[in-house]
Amino acid sequence: MDTEAFFLEVYEIIMEIPYGKVTTYGQIAKLMGRPKNSRLVGKALKYAGLYGDYPCFKVLNSSGKLLNGWTEQQSLLEQEGIIVRNGKVNLKEYLWEV
């Protein structure tokens, strides 16, 4: 597998997430036809800054939990009108329906 091509495909999908919506690592992996690669999606997000400026703050885990240690993530989500309660986003309300 070409890791860089995988990463670039992840970034393309992230750019499509509508304003006020979020997605999950797993949802991105499924959209790519690689449902078992959600951890690799996370790795792609870790290196996103090397490739450009992407709204990685919109990607959460499968329970809607924010990333530990990334204090700016909550404020970035709230700027888009997404409500964060106890470090989580209600996916039923804010999940991007693809």
N, C-alpha and C positions, 0 to 999 in steps of 0.2 A: 504494500500500500504506500502511496506517495503521501507522506504526512503533511507536507506543505500544501498540496492540493486539497487535502481533507480540511485543513485549517481555513483555507481561503473559501471553501464552500460553506463552512460554519459562519464565517464573517458575512457572506452574502445573505444568508438566511437571517442573521441578526439584524441586518439593515432593513429587512422587510417587516419587522415587528411594528405594528401600528402604534401610534401615540396612545398612551394610557393603557397599554396591554403588556403582558409579560408572557414568557414561555419557560420551558424547563429544558434541562440538559437532554433528557430522554426524548422530548418532543422534537428537538432539533435532530437528534440521531435518527429518529423514525422518518422525519422528512427527507433525510439523506439516504434512506434505504439501508441504514446500518443501525438497527434498533439496539444492538448490544454494545454500541460504542459511546454511551453517554459519558463515561469517564474521559474518553479522548476528546469529547466536546469540551469538557471542563479544562483539559490541558490546553486546548486551542484558545480558550478565553484567557488563560493565564499569560499567553504570549501575544495576545491581540495588539498590544501597544507597539510591538515591533513591526506590525503590518499596517497600522493606520489607527483611526479613531472610530471605534465602534461602540454602540450602546449596550455594552456587556452587562450593565446594571440590570437589564430587563430579563436576565436569565437566572432562574432559581432552581432549587432542587425540587423533587417530585411532591414535596409537601408544602411548597411555597416559602420555604425558609430562606432568609437572606444569608449571604456568605459571612461567616465569622471573621471579625477583624477588619472588614471593609466598612468603615463608619459612614462613608459618603453614599453608599448604596441606598440607604433609606431616604436621604434627602433628595437624591436624584429621582427616585420613584415618586416621592411626594410631589415633586415639581410637575409631574405628569398627571397628578390627580389620583394616584394609586395610594390607597390607605394601607399603612403597615401597622399591624397590632402585634405586640409581643414578638417582634422580629420575624413576622410572617405576613404573607400576602394571601388573601382569599382567592385561590385559583378559580373557584366557581364563578367569581365575579370578574376577575381580570385576565384570565387565561386567553391568549390569542387563539381564536377558532380558525384553524387553517382549513 
